[in-house]
């Protein structure tokens, strides 16, 4: 059984800050689906453990929409917050007990019977790969999770788990202002194992639009010029730049504006030459290739 993500995913990280009613959240979900953005990216900790429930509350207004989407969630980070008073400090936990409890809580909050994909949110120095793989086997057999992946792992950490349980994606940070994945082996590995990476912060947390440092100003100038030349927009050009990589990255956008996703989908129609790709890379790096 395989999974196919939509070319662009919708991130729910900030949903708790959007101030939407359940009906407005439902309209946001439907707006994304109407654009063929069917992959929704969650984590148990988003909104201090509240975002999944806000999404689930909206989904409960029209449960049939569940069949049209892929729900991705993450666990493994324990935040010290009033919503989790039993957590004494911020820490990581990939023990089977914590992972299973986290999945059960996510399913309850999201009002769904299963997750399409569960990601381990951050690498846990105490992760027992064999133990975690057995946990994944249990969750799959129980029908609670269909696929598994990781987020923010190093290539060796990914390989450690992937050898014991077939993973389907690696969610990483990447943008014209964050280029590490191109040189640290992460995207090489994604291409090698044939798994599309999910990209968080593809717009550099908004710095492509409002950053004031030299790198942000350089990149914005190039993106704005290219958007004008391509008769497109900056969001689409930035997404097209990521999607140009042969590992087939999936940008995860986190806007409450459906129009932002409509702009992003223009990336699917843009053709980007190698020289144009390297022009954007050079603007971010502050230098040309060696």
Secondary structure, DSSP 8 states (H G I E B T S, - for coil): ------SEEEE-TTGGGS---HHHHHHHHHHHHHTT--EEE--TTHHHHTHHHHHHHHHGGGGGGGGG-EEEEEE-EE--BTTBTT--S-EE---HHHHHHHHHHHHHHHT-S-EEEEEE-S--TT--HHHHHHHHHHHHHTTSEEEEEEES--HHHHHHHHTTS----EEEE-BTTB-GGGTSSHHHHHHHHT---EEESTTGGGHHHH--SHHHHHHHHHHHHHHHHTTS-HHHHHHHHHHTSTT--EEEE--S-HHHHHHHGGGGG----HHHHHHHHHHHHTS---
